[in-house]
Amino acid sequence: MDDERKKSLWLAIILGLIIFVSIFTFVWSNFLNQGKLAIHGPAPFLVEVFGGQQLECKNSPCLLSDKIGEKQLIIAKKGFETLVTEANFKLWRTSELFITFDVIPYIEEIEDFPETETSSLEIVFDENAQMQKLIQNSSPIAIVFFPKNLKDPQIFYSENFALIVDKSHTYKIDLIEKTKEEILALKDVKEGEWSKDGKFFVFTTNENSFYSVLTEQKIVRTTLNSENSKVSWSENTLFFITNQILQSTADSALMPVPTLSAAFTVGIYNPALNNYEKISSFPDLTSLPEKFLASSNGKNLYLQKDKKNFRIILEKF
C-alpha cells in the first residue's frame, strides 16, 4: 500500500510539473516574453512584423507588442516607398523607432509656373572714377569696379552671385558682399547658373553642348548634353531632367550615355563627387520641357512644356 501511495504521489508530482510547465510556457510565450516598440512617424501607416502580425497605425506614436528579439519590420504608407527596417524588442521595455517616408515621385499639372525674381545687371563706364563698374537695376551705385577695361563682357548671374567673362578675364562677383575675384578663365560661355552659395557654376559653351561645372579649383565636365537635358540648382544640389539613358559603369556608378530613351528621367548630379543619382523616370514625359526649375528646398521640380505647367512632387514630409 505504501508503494502504491508513493507511485500515486510521484505521478501527481509529475503531472503537476507538466501542468505547471505547460501553463508557465503558455504565460511566458503569450504574456511575459514581450517587448514593446513605439513607432513615431507620419500616420496613418501599416506595420508588418516579417512572418508575423500586422498592425494599422492610425496615430503616432504607434505601440507594437511582440516577442523579444530582433525583428524585421515592413512599414508601408500609400503613395510612399515601402520601408524595411529592423527593431529590437526588449523584455518588458518600450523601445523607440523614428521613421520617415520617401514619396514615390509623381507629376501633376498646375496653373502657374513659379517666377524667380532676379535683378538686372549691366556694366557701364563711371566718368568720375574713369573705369568700368557693375551696377544693378540701373542704380548709379557701383557693386564693383573694373580697373582694366572689359571687352565685350558677358554677364551670367543668379540671386547672390554673378560671373563676368570677357576675352581675357573671368570674374566671380559676390552681389551681397560686393566683392570680385578673378577666377579660372572661361571662354565662349553660352549659358550658366551659380549654385546658391557660389561654390559651383554650371554652364555650356557655344562649342560644347555638354554641361560643365566650375568648382573653386577646376572644371568638371558632365556627360549631360544640354540638347537632351536641362538642369537647375537647389542650394548645392544640381537636379537634372534628361532622356539620356543612365547606365551603370564598371564601379557600379550611374552615368548618362548618348543613347536616348523614349521617357525622361529626373536625377541629381553631385559636382563635388562627380556622380549621378536617379530619382525616377516619367514615361508620360516624351519631350524636353522648355523650362525646368527646382524649388529652393528641393521638394518640388517645375516644368513648362507646350504652354502647360507641371510639378514633380519629390517629398511631402
C-alpha positions as CSV (number, residue, x, y, z in Angstrom):
1,M,0.0,0.0,0.0
2,D,2.9,2.3,0.8
3,D,4.3,1.6,-2.7
4,E,1.0,2.4,-4.3
5,R,0.9,5.7,-2.4
6,K,4.4,6.6,-3.4
7,K,3.6,5.8,-7.1
8,S,0.5,7.9,-6.9
9,L,2.4,10.8,-5.3
10,W,5.1,10.7,-7.9
11,L,2.6,10.5,-10.6
12,A,0.8,13.5,-9.1
13,I,4.1,15.4,-8.8
14,I,5.0,14.6,-12.5
15,L,1.5,15.6,-13.7
16,G,1.7,18.8,-11.6
17,L,5.1,19.6,-13.1
18,I,3.8,19.0,-16.6
19,I,0.8,21.2,-16.0
20,F,2.9,23.9,-14.3
21,V,5.5,23.9,-17.2
22,S,2.7,24.0,-19.7
23,I,1.0,26.9,-18.0
24,F,4.3,28.7,-17.5
25,T,5.3,28.2,-21.1
26,F,1.9,29.5,-22.3
27,V,2.0,32.5,-20.0
28,W,5.7,33.2,-20.9
29,S,5.1,32.9,-24.6
30,N,1.9,34.9,-24.7
31,F,2.2,37.4,-21.8
32,L,5.7,37.6,-20.3
33,N,8.1,37.2,-23.2
34,Q,7.1,40.5,-24.6
35,G,8.6,43.8,-25.5
36,K,7.1,47.0,-26.9
37,L,8.0,49.3,-29.7
38,A,6.8,52.9,-30.1
39,I,6.9,53.9,-33.8
40,H,7.0,57.6,-34.5
41,G,6.1,58.7,-38.0
42,P,3.6,60.4,-40.2
43,A,0.4,58.3,-39.6
44,P,-1.5,56.5,-40.9
45,F,0.8,53.7,-42.0
46,L,0.8,49.9,-41.9
47,V,3.3,47.9,-39.9
48,E,4.1,44.2,-40.5
49,V,6.4,42.1,-38.5
50,F,8.1,39.8,-41.0
51,G,6.4,36.4,-40.8
52,G,4.1,37.6,-38.0
53,Q,1.4,40.2,-37.1
54,Q,0.2,43.3,-38.9
55,L,-1.0,46.5,-37.3
56,E,-2.6,49.5,-38.9
57,C,-1.3,52.6,-37.2
58,K,-3.7,55.5,-37.2
59,N,-1.8,57.6,-34.8
60,S,1.8,58.4,-33.9
61,P,3.4,57.0,-31.8
62,C,2.1,53.6,-32.7
63,L,2.6,51.0,-30.0
64,L,3.5,47.5,-31.2
65,S,4.0,44.5,-28.8
66,D,5.9,41.3,-29.8
67,K,8.2,38.6,-28.5
68,I,11.6,39.8,-27.5
69,G,14.5,39.9,-30.0
70,E,15.5,41.5,-33.3
71,K,12.6,41.7,-35.7
72,Q,12.4,42.8,-39.3
73,L,9.6,45.3,-39.9
74,I,7.9,46.2,-43.2
75,I,6.3,49.6,-43.0
76,A,4.0,50.8,-45.8
77,K,2.2,54.1,-46.5
78,K,0.1,54.8,-49.6
79,G,1.9,57.0,-52.1
80,F,5.3,56.4,-50.4
81,E,8.2,54.0,-50.8
82,T,7.9,50.9,-48.5
83,L,10.3,51.0,-45.6
84,V,12.1,47.8,-44.5
85,T,13.9,48.1,-41.2
86,E,14.9,46.2,-38.0
87,A,13.9,46.8,-34.4
88,N,14.9,45.3,-31.1
89,F,12.1,44.2,-28.8
90,K,13.5,44.3,-25.3
91,L,11.9,42.3,-22.4
92,W,9.3,44.4,-20.5
93,R,10.7,47.6,-22.0
94,T,9.4,50.1,-24.7
95,S,11.9,50.8,-27.5
96,E,11.6,53.8,-29.8
97,L,11.7,53.9,-33.6
98,F,11.5,57.1,-35.6
99,I,10.7,56.7,-39.3
100,T,10.4,58.9,-42.4
101,F,8.9,58.0,-45.8
102,D,10.3,58.8,-49.2
103,V,7.5,59.9,-51.5
104,I,7.0,58.0,-54.8
105,P,7.7,60.8,-57.2
106,Y,4.7,61.8,-59.3
107,I,3.8,64.6,-61.7
108,E,0.8,66.8,-61.7
109,E,-0.4,69.7,-63.9
110,I,-0.6,73.1,-62.2
111,E,-1.8,76.6,-63.1
112,D,1.3,78.7,-62.9
113,F,5.0,78.3,-63.3
114,P,6.9,79.9,-60.3
115,E,8.5,83.1,-61.3
116,T,12.0,83.8,-60.0
117,E,12.9,87.4,-59.0
118,T,16.2,88.5,-60.5
119,S,17.7,91.9,-60.8
120,S,19.2,93.3,-64.0
121,L,22.9,93.8,-64.1
122,E,25.0,95.8,-66.5
123,I,28.5,97.2,-66.9
124,V,28.8,100.9,-67.5
125,F,31.6,103.5,-67.6
126,D,31.9,105.7,-64.5
127,E,33.0,109.2,-65.6
128,N,34.2,110.2,-62.1
129,A,36.3,107.0,-61.4
130,Q,37.3,106.7,-65.0
131,M,36.7,103.0,-65.0
132,Q,34.0,100.5,-65.7
133,K,31.6,99.4,-62.9
134,L,28.9,96.8,-62.4
135,I,25.6,98.2,-61.4
136,Q,22.2,96.7,-60.5
137,N,18.8,97.8,-61.7
138,S,20.2,101.0,-63.3
139,S,21.4,102.3,-59.9
140,P,24.4,104.6,-60.1
141,I,26.0,102.9,-57.1
142,A,28.7,100.5,-58.1
143,I,28.7,96.9,-56.9
144,V,32.4,96.6,-58.0
145,F,34.8,98.5,-60.2
146,F,37.0,97.1,-63.0
147,P,40.4,98.9,-63.3
148,K,41.0,97.1,-66.6
149,N,38.5,97.7,-69.3
150,L,36.5,94.6,-70.2
151,K,36.0,93.9,-73.9
152,D,32.6,92.6,-74.9
153,P,31.8,91.2,-71.4
154,Q,29.2,88.6,-70.8
155,I,27.2,88.6,-67.6
156,F,25.7,85.5,-66.0
157,Y,24.0,85.9,-62.7
158,S,21.6,84.5,-60.1
159,E,20.3,85.8,-56.8
160,N,23.7,86.1,-54.9
161,F,26.5,85.8,-57.5
162,A,27.4,86.9,-61.0
163,L,30.0,85.7,-63.5
164,I,31.7,88.3,-65.8
165,V,33.5,86.9,-68.8
166,D,35.4,88.7,-71.5
167,K,38.1,87.7,-73.9
168,S,40.9,87.8,-71.3
169,H,39.3,87.7,-67.8
170,T,36.7,85.8,-65.8
171,Y,35.4,87.4,-62.5
172,K,33.2,85.9,-59.8
173,I,31.1,88.7,-58.2
174,D,29.5,88.4,-54.8
175,L,26.5,90.6,-55.1
176,I,25.8,90.6,-51.4
177,E,29.3,91.4,-50.1
178,K,30.1,93.5,-53.3
179,T,33.4,91.9,-53.9
180,K,35.0,90.5,-57.0
181,E,37.6,87.7,-57.6
182,E,39.4,86.8,-60.8
183,I,39.0,83.0,-61.3
184,L,39.8,80.3,-63.7
185,A,39.3,81.7,-67.2
186,L,36.2,80.6,-69.2
187,K,35.7,81.2,-72.8
188,D,32.7,81.4,-75.1
189,V,30.1,80.7,-72.4
190,K,26.6,80.2,-73.8
191,E,24.5,79.9,-70.6
192,G,25.2,79.3,-66.9
193,E,23.9,79.4,-63.4
194,W,25.5,79.7,-59.9
195,S,24.7,77.5,-57.0
196,K,23.2,79.4,-54.1
197,D,26.4,79.6,-52.1
198,G,28.6,80.3,-55.1
199,K,30.7,77.2,-54.9
200,F,29.6,75.8,-58.3
201,F,28.8,77.3,-61.7
202,V,27.1,75.1,-64.2
203,F,27.5,76.2,-67.8
204,T,27.6,75.3,-71.5
205,T,29.7,76.9,-74.3
206,N,29.0,77.6,-77.9
207,E,31.5,74.9,-78.9
208,N,30.3,72.2,-76.4
209,S,26.7,71.4,-75.6
210,F,27.6,69.2,-72.6
211,Y,27.2,70.8,-69.2
212,S,30.3,71.6,-67.2
213,V,30.6,72.7,-63.6
214,L,33.2,75.2,-62.5
215,T,34.3,74.5,-58.9
216,E,36.7,76.5,-56.8
217,Q,39.7,74.8,-58.3
218,K,38.8,73.1,-61.6
219,I,36.2,72.5,-64.3
220,V,34.3,69.2,-64.1
221,R,32.7,68.0,-67.4
222,T,29.5,66.1,-67.2
223,T,28.0,63.7,-69.7
224,L,24.7,65.5,-69.7
225,N,24.0,67.0,-73.1
226,S,22.0,70.3,-73.0
227,E,20.4,69.3,-76.3
228,N,18.6,66.5,-74.4
229,S,18.7,67.7,-70.8
230,K,18.0,70.7,-68.5
231,V,19.5,71.4,-65.1
232,S,18.5,73.6,-62.1
233,W,20.1,74.2,-58.7
234,S,18.5,73.8,-55.3
235,E,21.1,75.0,-52.8
236,N,24.2,73.0,-53.9
237,T,22.2,70.1,-55.4
238,L,22.0,70.1,-59.2
239,F,18.8,68.5,-60.4
240,F,18.6,67.3,-64.0
241,I,16.0,66.0,-66.4
242,T,17.1,64.1,-69.4
243,N,16.1,61.4,-71.9
244,Q,19.7,60.1,-71.9
245,I,19.9,56.6,-70.5
246,L,21.6,56.3,-67.1
247,Q,23.9,53.3,-67.5
248,S,25.9,51.6,-64.8
249,T,29.7,51.9,-65.0
250,A,32.4,49.4,-64.0
251,D,32.3,50.6,-60.4
252,S,28.5,50.4,-60.3
253,A,28.1,54.1,-60.6
254,L,25.5,55.7,-62.9
255,M,26.3,57.8,-65.8
256,P,24.2,59.4,-68.6
257,V,25.2,58.0,-72.0
258,P,24.5,59.3,-75.5
259,T,21.8,56.6,-76.1
260,L,18.3,58.1,-75.8
261,S,15.2,56.8,-74.1
262,A,11.5,57.4,-75.0
263,A,10.9,58.6,-71.4
264,F,12.6,61.3,-69.4
265,T,14.4,60.7,-66.2
266,V,14.9,63.0,-63.2
267,G,18.0,62.8,-61.1
268,I,20.7,64.6,-59.1
269,Y,24.3,65.4,-60.0
270,N,26.8,65.9,-57.3
271,P,29.7,68.1,-58.6
272,A,31.9,67.5,-55.6
273,L,31.9,63.8,-56.1
274,N,31.2,63.8,-59.9
275,N,28.4,61.3,-59.6
276,Y,24.8,60.9,-60.7
277,E,21.7,59.6,-58.8
278,K,18.5,58.6,-60.5
279,I,15.3,59.7,-58.8
280,S,12.6,58.4,-61.1
281,S,11.5,58.1,-64.8
282,F,8.4,59.5,-66.2
283,P,7.0,57.7,-69.3
284,D,4.4,60.4,-69.8
285,L,7.2,62.9,-70.5
286,T,8.2,62.4,-74.1
287,S,9.9,65.7,-74.9
288,L,12.3,68.1,-73.2
289,P,10.5,70.8,-71.3
290,E,11.1,74.4,-72.3
291,K,11.6,75.4,-68.6
292,F,12.9,73.4,-65.7
293,L,13.2,74.8,-62.1
294,A,14.0,73.1,-58.7
295,S,12.4,74.6,-55.6
296,S,14.8,76.1,-53.0
297,N,14.1,73.2,-50.6
298,G,14.4,70.5,-53.3
299,K,11.0,69.1,-52.6
300,N,9.4,70.0,-55.9
301,L,10.5,70.3,-59.6
302,Y,8.6,72.6,-62.0
303,L,8.3,72.0,-65.7
304,Q,6.8,74.1,-68.6
305,K,6.1,72.2,-71.8
306,D,3.8,73.2,-74.7
307,K,2.5,76.1,-72.7
308,K,1.4,73.8,-69.9
309,N,2.9,73.8,-66.4
310,F,3.7,70.7,-64.3
311,R,5.1,69.9,-60.9
312,I,7.0,66.8,-59.9
313,I,6.5,66.0,-56.2
314,L,9.6,64.6,-54.6
315,E,8.9,64.9,-50.9
316,K,5.9,65.6,-48.6
317,F,7.3,65.2,-45.1
